[in-house]
Amino acid sequence: MFKVENTNSGVKAFLGGFSAEDLRTKVSECQDGNCSCDCDPAMMQKITSIEVESEQNGATITIKGDVNAAVIEPMMRGCLL
């Protein structure tokens, strides 16, 4: 399951079947510019913080900044799934 929704301060996504540790590694690579996916550097600059938390049956990523689900969901699918 992959679900992305807007919040008051950014975007929250639930990724079923993923561990928080695996997602932290992928997120860190994108933040550092060392990922193999199509992360948009301009979009990464709009993000003020990214938090990854373990959930039952998956993990949640909370992204704060000037982002919205419609724009960031395709990038997340390409980078994380």
Legacy VTK file of the C-alpha trace (Angstrom):
# vtk DataFile Version 3.0
C-alpha trace
ASCII
DATASET POLYDATA
POINTS 81 float
0.000 0.000 0.000
1.212 3.484 -0.874
-0.828 6.479 0.267
0.184 10.154 0.081
-1.836 13.032 1.508
-1.360 16.731 2.112
-0.956 18.087 5.644
-0.945 21.651 6.990
2.844 21.749 6.781
3.627 19.478 3.821
2.940 15.844 2.939
2.541 12.550 4.786
2.961 9.176 3.096
2.368 5.623 4.294
4.331 2.848 2.585
3.114 -0.624 3.450
5.613 -3.456 3.618
8.657 -1.199 4.040
10.895 -0.865 7.069
11.661 2.586 8.402
15.403 1.832 8.252
15.296 0.997 4.523
13.332 4.169 3.807
15.706 6.304 5.917
18.596 5.069 3.775
16.789 5.916 0.530
15.672 9.334 1.823
19.211 10.128 2.975
20.597 9.267 -0.464
18.082 11.612 -2.113
18.847 14.425 0.333
22.581 14.025 -0.337
22.082 13.884 -4.109
23.539 10.359 -4.233
20.407 8.525 -5.333
19.878 6.734 -8.621
16.338 8.039 -9.062
15.009 11.195 -10.671
14.924 13.451 -7.609
14.352 17.059 -8.555
17.022 19.213 -6.837
14.669 22.230 -6.933
12.004 20.203 -5.108
14.509 18.978 -2.528
15.365 22.613 -1.716
11.690 23.291 -0.861
11.757 20.586 1.823
12.612 21.720 5.355
12.541 18.284 7.026
11.826 14.611 6.384
10.923 12.212 9.189
10.567 8.447 8.808
8.721 6.458 11.459
7.916 2.770 11.845
4.247 1.853 11.688
2.418 -1.433 11.914
2.841 -3.136 8.512
5.084 -0.386 7.075
6.468 3.087 7.611
5.331 6.709 7.447
7.299 9.538 5.865
6.424 13.084 6.921
7.795 15.772 4.621
7.594 19.384 5.748
8.044 22.332 3.428
6.565 23.905 0.319
5.430 20.596 -1.217
2.118 18.953 -2.097
1.025 15.381 -2.663
0.175 15.788 -6.360
3.716 16.914 -7.210
5.762 14.777 -4.851
3.894 11.462 -5.144
5.295 10.545 -8.601
8.847 11.289 -7.392
8.318 9.197 -4.275
6.995 6.302 -6.352
10.039 6.456 -8.614
12.542 6.717 -5.794
11.095 4.568 -3.045
9.054 1.803 -4.665
LINES 1 82
81 0 1 2 3 4 5 6 7 8 9 10 11 12 13 14 15 16 17 18 19 20 21 22 23 24 25 26 27 28 29 30 31 32 33 34 35 36 37 38 39 40 41 42 43 44 45 46 47 48 49 50 51 52 53 54 55 56 57 58 59 60 61 62 63 64 65 66 67 68 69 70 71 72 73 74 75 76 77 78 79 80
